[in-house]
């Protein structure tokens, strides 16, 4: 399975034909995302390399995952 967190922190499951935003099970007017205290950052399972995303109701397991919130930081050397 493929998944992503967009640049706004919203969680999506990627299907072959379309990218589906996942709805919050407690507030269906909102998309599941990092605004929620029960939404954790994705981590890599050291055993098999899969990506685990812990949510309020379950842990999702992904073969491929993109976190668009991550921006490479530019580090300036000390002058």
Secondary structure, DSSP 8 states (H G I E B T S, - for coil): -EEEE-TTSBEEEE-SS-EEE-B-SS-TTSB-BTTSTT----EE-TTT--EEEE-SS-EEEESEEEETT----------
